[in-house]
């Protein structure tokens, strides 16, 4: 009666006897057979006007797969899907073949997929080859030390938060480029707060040109609190240290094998290189004439972390372009006011707006970095390292 509409459920004595009978029949041989827990289960359902039936079953494809195997000279071979005949191996022999295709001098320590394909190309096959290749690559000591660090294995993100404009600068070299007017390098500096970029084309990348560039930078933007750079010899030397000591600037070196420490300048390098590639055109030898235009484009581009352009954060207003004069923007139609009293009041308002704009940029930068850190840290494993724990040193 349970299949009938508007029927109340009542577990009567007849229902109890039927349930016990069904249970007794299902628990007796030959119906009860232990399943193979390595194989997937399939739930089969059927329904009619009188009953509903369900059962679990497992498919064994032995008789289907055996058609693709044959024996020859005491060895088992398989005709694979690509119609190539490969010898079927197992056990220690399969492990030796896999290791030979992975870590011999001509094999290259590739990933699990490429390693498995090398085994196939060598003429061998076994069903768990991909899983075995994955386990082998995962346990390789050399690959663990030299391979790429997965995002889930990275450490929690620690951002560099700067409170004042021009307090912290990051510097780095771009190059070696093809010679253009005797220049082969670009020295790039970026302010960590305003994202303002300063760059200069140079013929060499030695300490002398670096110190000269920094002196001109300090003369224009003031002495910063810190300079962040990588561990290149043009930054880590006595002459550079003397300049830092003379101006009272702290020199921060990026963590070894961790370019993300100076990530701001690395991003600037990438952006400038992309702009140069798109503006130089076919005449690659003229790239040294283009950094000025590339810097201008970079400075008037909106930056998400600060919520405005570096130019606006620097001067307190948007950069006027020639197209605004050509098509008569609103500011271009206004008459110049040379009244000193009115201009003085207007300047005070602009200075207050500039300070307010920089405060807002700092708050937006802080919120942006907290958001990116939260997203990054959600994707990594929660690893806790204690004193005396054994760890693998990356790139060792």
N, C-alpha and C positions, 0 to 999 in steps of 0.2 A: 504493500500500500504506500510505500515511501515515494514511489514515482507518480502517484496520483496528486492532483492539485487540491489544495486546501485540506490536506489530511494531517491530523495531529500525530506526533511521534509518540509511540508507546512501545517500550521494550518489554514485550510479554514473555511468558515462559516458553512459548514456541520459538521466539527469536533467540532466546538464550540457548535452547537445544540446537538450533540450526547453526549458531556461531560456534558452539563446541564441536559439532560434527565437522564443520569446515576446517577448523583448526586442527583437529585430529587427522584429517586426510592430508592436509598440507605439510604436516610434520613427519610423515612416514615416507620411507623409501618406496618407489624410486623417484618420487617427486622432489624430495629434498636433496639437492646437489650443491656442494660447496662451490661458490663462484670463483673466478680468477680475478683477484683484486687489481691486477695490472691492466685489465681490459676495461673499456668504458661500458656503462650500463645503458640500456635503452628501455624506456617505459612505453609499452604497447597498450593502447586503449581501444575499446570497442563498445558500442552501445546499440541497443535495439529497442523495440517497443516493450520488451518484457524485462530486460536486465542491462546492467552495466558491468563490463569486465575490464580488468587491468592486470598486467603482469610485467615483471622485469625479465629482460633477456640479454644475453651477450652473444655477439657474432664472432666466430672464429673463422679467419680467412685462410686457413692452412691449405685447404684443397684448391682455393683459387690461386694463391701465390705459387703453389708448387708447380704450376704449369710453366712458370718462367724460369725454373731451375733445371739444370741437367748435370750429370756427372761425366767426367772425361779424365781418364788416367788418374783415378783416385782423388780428384779435386772436384769441388762443387762450384759451378758457375751460374751466374744469373744474367738473363737478358733484361737489361734495364729499359726505362721508358724511352731513352734516346736511341734504343736498338743497338747499344754497345754491349758486348759481352764482357763482364767483369768477374773476377774470381771472388767468391764469397769467403771471407775469413772471419775469425772470432778470437776471443781470448787474448793471450799475450802477443800472438802474431799481429792482431789488429792494432794493439797498442804500439808495437815496434814500428809498424808502417806509418802510423799517425805521427809519431815522434820524428821519424825520418823525413816526413814531408813538412814538418814544422820548424825544427831547430837545427837542421844540417846547414853548412855554410851557404849552400845555394838556395835555401828555402825562404829565408827572410823574416821569420817570425810574424807572419800575417795573422789576420783575424780568423775566427772559427769558420766562417763561410768560405773564404779563400783556401784555407787549409783543407777543408773537406773536398773542395773542387779539385785540389791537387791530388788527393787520394783517388778521386774518380778518374782523373786524367792518367794516373799511373796504372789503372786497370784493376782496382780493388773495390769491394763493397761490403758493408755490413749494416744492419738496420739502424743502429744507434750512432752512426758516424757523426752526425751534427752535434748530438749531445756530448759525445766523447771529445770532439774538437773544442767545444765550448769549455768543458772542464779542464782540458789541457791548457788552453790559452789563459784561463783564469788563474791557474796555479803556476804559471811561468814566472820565475823570479825576475828575469831580465826585462820582461814586458811590464811587470809591475813597477819597476824602477824607472824605466825610460818611456813608457807609453803615456798616452794622454789621460789626464785626470778627469774622471767623470764628474758631472755636476753634483751628483748625490754624494760624492766623496770629498767635495770641497769643504773648506772651513767656513764658519759663519762670516758674513760680510761685515767689515769694519770701514765705515766711510770717514773721510777727512772733512770735517766741518769747519769752515773759516767764517769769522765774524765780521771782519772789516775788509773793504775793497783794497786790493794791492798789498795785502799782508803776506800772502803765500803765492809763490810762482813756481810753476813746473817747467823744466827745460829739457830739451832732447834734440838730437840731430836727426835729420832726414837725409838719406843718400846711401850710397853713392849714385849720383845721376850722371847721364852723359854730359860732357863738358859744354857749357853755354857761357860765352864771354869770360871764360876762365873759371867759372863757378861750377862746383860739383856737389855742394852740400847746402842744406837749408837748416839754420838753427832756429828752433821754434820755442817760444816762451808763452805760457798761458797763465792768467790770473785765476786762481781757484774759485774766487767769489763771483767775479763779473763775467768770466769766460772770455775776457778780452785777450786777443792773440797778437803777439808781436813776432815777426819773423824777419830773417836776413839771409840773403844768399852769400855763400862764402866759398873760397877756393879750397880751403883745408878744414879739418875738424880738430885742430890742436888746441891746447890750453890757451894760447895767446889770443886767438880770435874769440874764445869764450869769455875771457876776462874783459876784453874790450867791449863786447856786446853787453855784458852785465853792467859795466860802468855807465854806458849810455842809457840802459834801462833804469838804473837807480837815479840818474840825473833827471829823467823825465817823470817817473812815477813815484819817486821817493824810495827810501830804504825799506825793504820788506822785513818781516820777522823771520822768514824761512825760505829756502830754496830747495825744491825736491828734484832729484835727478836719479838716473840709473848709476850703475857702478862702472861706467866706461872710464878709461884712462884719462880722457880729456876733462873729466869732472873730479876724479879721485887722484889728486896730486898736490904737491906742496905749494905750487904757485896759486892754484885755485883756493886752497885753504888760507893762504895769506890775504887774498882779496876778501874772503868771507870774514876773516878776523878784523881786517881794517875797517869794514863797514858795519861790523857787529851783527852779521847775518848768520843764522843757524843753517847749516847744510845737512839736509836729511837725505840719506841714501835709500833707494828702493830695496825691498827685500830681495835677496838673491833668488833667481828663477821665478820671480813673481812680478811680472810687468804690470799687474793690476794696481800696484802701489802708485805708480805714476800714470794711472789710467786716463786722467784728464788730458795730459799732453799727448798720449797715444791716440786718443779720439781726435784731437786737433790735427795730428799728423795725417790721420786717415782722411779727414775732411778736406784738408788742404791738397793732399795728393789727388783726391777725386776731382776737385775743382780744376787743378792744373791739367789733369788728363783730358778734361772736357773742353778746356779753353785753348790749349796749345795747338791742337789740330795736327796736321801732317808735319809741320815744321817743328820737330822735337827739339831742335837746337836753340829755339828761342824761349825756352821755358823760364830762364832767369829774368825775362822781362814781364812775366805774368804774376808773380807773387803779390804785387801791390793790388791788382784787381781781385785776386783770390781772397786776400785779407779783407778788403772792403766788403765783398760778398759775404764773407764769414761773419763779420762784425755786425752786419745789419740783418742777420738771419735770426729768427725767433728761437730761443733756447728754452726747452720745457722746464729744466730745473729752476730757473730764475723767473720764468713767466714773462719775459720780455726779451729784447735784443741786447747784446752787449753794448752797442752804441747808445741806446737809450739809458741804460744803467750808468754809463760813463758820463754822458752830457745832459741827461735829464729830459731829452726830447727825441723824437724820431728823426732819422736821417732823411734829409730832403734830397730827392733824386731829380735828374734833369727832366724826366717824364712829367713831373708835377708842374714844372714851369711850362712845358710844352702844351699840356692839356688843361692848364689853369686850375690847379687845386685851390682850395679856399685860402690857404695862407699866402699863396702867390698873388692874390687879388688885393690883399691888404696894403695900406700905405705905411711907410716907415714912420715911426714916432720918435722924434729927436728931443722931446721934452724930458729934461734930466730928472725932474721930480717924479713924473709918471714912470719913467724907465727904472728909477731906483726902487719904487714900490713893486714894480713888476719883477725885478730881479730878486727881491726878498721872497716873493711868493714862489718863484722858480726854485730857489735854494731850499725852501721848506718842502716843496714837492719832491725835489731830488732826494732829500734825506728820507722822506716817507717812502719813496719808491725803492730805495736801497734796503730799508727795513722790511718792506714787503717781499723783496727778492730773497732776503735771508730766510724769512719764514717759509716761503715756497720751496726754497732749496732744502731746508730742514725736513719739511713734510715729504718732499720727493725722495730724499735719501732714506728716510724711515720706511716709506712704502716699498722702495726697491729692495731694501734689506729684508723686510718681512716676506716679500714674494720669494726672494732668493733662499732665505733660510728655511722656508717651508718645503723646498725641494731637496734638501740635503739630509743625510743621516745624522742622528744625534749621537755623535761620537764623543766619548769622555776619555781623556788620556790622563793617567796618573803617573807619578814619579816611578821610575824603573820599568815602565811598560816598554816592551819591544815593538818598534815600529819600523817600517820601510822608509828610508830616505829617498824622496823622489829625485830622479836624475842623478843617481849615485852609481 
